[in-house]
Amino acid sequence: MAKKPPSPQTLLSRSFGFDPEESKHHFVVEIPRGTTQEIKVSEHFSWNSTTGSSPMTLGRRLDGQIRVILARTKWDAVADEVRAEFNRRLKQMGRRTGAWHAGKNLVRRELGKELVLLLWAIEEADPSLIPNAIANWKGLYPEERWWLYTQTAAATGHGVSDRSKGWRKAVRFALTENPVTLESDKPIIPEFFRMAEGGSLFNKQGNPAKNRGRKKNHGE
């Protein structure tokens, strides 16, 4: 007999900070019970206290759209780091911490954006570059992660048809091969992505242009 799925209330109680009374916008991370099936992450703009999140979709409907499908081995390589980062932030906010469970996991909207950004960076990357992606992702301010997510989702945010295209390719290149650096304590969008706003992010072949990088100075 199949195990009954958790109720919406149970999912909320163990979520990463999602509170539908604050905002119904959230993300769902679906983790299969097996050790080989892919991980799906979708973005949702509605919540029903009886049925929970809207259905996941690979169509063009924005509510429930799957943003990324990730190999289990790659998920396993980042899951603990992401959980620790999110729980550190949730503690700072005075909220209950979360943990990954088999099945559906609810994530508050801003953390979900940050998660998808990291997963976009590694979805097509060599596994040996995942530690670089984690380090560079952690080196960005939250505001920078949100900005990068918003730009990428608008241009190439579909979970399947937009893989390794445009901004998605740029995210992979920037976080796996280029060091994230800072020149001040203020959040600064990496120059690599500033180029996008001027239309010079990609060369004629559609490949990302290289950035000069920036150093993060903790002593200022």
N, C-alpha and C positions, 0 to 999 in steps of 0.2 A: 504493500500500500504506500502510495506516494506521501511524503511528508507535507503537511499543510504549510504553505508559505507564511512568513511572519505578517502580522497585521500592520497597517500603516502606523499605528501607535507604537508598536515595537520597533519598527524601522526608525521612527523619529527619536525614540529613546536612546538609540545607539548610533545616531548619525554624527557626522562631523559638523556640528553647529547649525544644522538646518532648522529654522523656526518659521513655519508657514504663516504665523501671525505677523512676523516681521516682513517677510517677502516670500511669495510663492515660487520665485525663481530659484532653481536649484539644479544640481547634477545628480545623475544616478550612475554608480559604478557597479556593473553586474559581473560578479566573480563566480564562474561555474565551480561545482564541487570537484570535478576532475582536476588532474594536474597538467593536462595538455590543451584543454580548450581555451579559446581566445577570450580576452577581457574586452567588454564593451563599455564605453562611457557616453552617456547621452545628456543633452541639455533640455531642461523642462521649464515651462513658464506657468504651469498650473499645478494645483494640488487639490485633491478631494479627500476629505477626512474619512470617507468610507472606502474608496478605491485606491487612494494614494496618488502616485505620479501618473501622468498620461503615458500611453503606450510608447515604447521605443519605435523609431521608424528610420528607414533608409531612404524614404521619400524626401520631398522638398518641404514638407511641413516643418516649421521651425520648432514647434512644441513637441519635444520628444526626439528630436533629430539626433542620431548617433554621430558623435563628433570624431571618435577614434575607435578602432578595433586593434588590439595589441596582443602580440604573442605572449603566452603565459610566462615563458622564460624571461622576457623583458620586464613584464610586470613584477615578477618575483625579485628582479634586480633593483627595483626602485620603491617597492611598496613600503618597506620599513622606514626608509629615509623620508618619504612623503608623510607617513603617519606621524613620525616624530616632529617634523616641521609644522604640520597642521595642529598637533596637540600643543605644541609650544605656543602657537598663536592663540589657540582657543583658551588656554590658561591665562594668557595676558588679557583676554577679553572677559574673563570671569565665567567662562562657559564650560560645560561638561566635555571631557575629551572623548574621542571616538576610537574605534578599532575596525579593521577590515574583517568582514564575515563572508562566508559563502552565500551567494544570492545577491540581493540588491542592497547597495550601500548608498545612503543619501549624504550629499555634500553641499554645504551652503554655497551660494553662487560665486563669491569671489575666490574661495578655495578651489572650487571646481574649475574655474577658468585657469588657475595656476597649474592644476593637475594636468588638464588637457594640453596646455602649452608644453609641459615637460614630455608628455607622451607623444606629442607630435614630433618633438625633437628626436626621439629614439625609435619611432615606429619603423623607419627604413634605415636606421643607422647600424653600423657594425657594432655588435655587442661589446667589443673592447672599448668603445667610445662612451659607453653609458656613464662611467664615473666622471668623465669630463662634463657630460650634460648635467649631471646632478650638481656638480660643483659650480658650474656657470649659472644654472637655474637658482641655486641658493645665493649666488652673488648678486642677483637682481633684487631691487626693492619690489615689494608687492605691487606698487603702482605701475612699475615697469612691466611686470608680468601681465597685469590686467590690460595695459595698453597693447601689448604684443598679441594677446589673445584676441582682443576686439578687432584689431586690424586683420589678423589672419583668418578669424572666423568669417568676417564679412567677405573676404576674397576667395578663400579656399577652405571653407569649414566643413564640407561634407565628409563623413567618415570614410567613404570608399572612393568616390569618383574624384576627389581632390588630393589624394595621396601623392606626395612627392611633386606637387605643382606649386609654382609661384611662391607665395608667402610660406607655405608649408615647407618647401625646400629650403627657403631662407632661414627658417627657425632651426631646422636640423643643422644647417651649416654653422649658424652663429653659436648655438649652444654646445655642439660637439667638437668643433674645431677652432673656435676663437675664444680666447680668454675674456671674461667679463671684467672690466676695470672701471674705477671711479676716480674722479678728480676732486670731489667734494662730498659733503655729507648729504647733499640734497639729491633726491631722486632724479636721475638723468637717463632718458631713453638712449640706448646705445647708438652710436653714430651710424652703425650698419643699417639700422632700421630708420633712422632719420632720412637716409638717402631715398627710402621708398616714397616719402612724401614729395620728393622732388622728381620722382620718376626715374631715378638712376640706380635703383636697387638691383636690376638685372641687366646683364649684357645682352647682346643681340641673339645669343643662343638660348636665352632664358635661364642662364645659370646665375647664382648669387654672386655679387661682386664682393671682394674682400674688404673688411673694415680694418681700421688701424688699432682698435682696442683702446681700453682705458684702465687705469689702475685704481683699485679700491684702497683708499687711504683711511685707515681706522684711527689715525692719530690726530686728525683735524677736528 
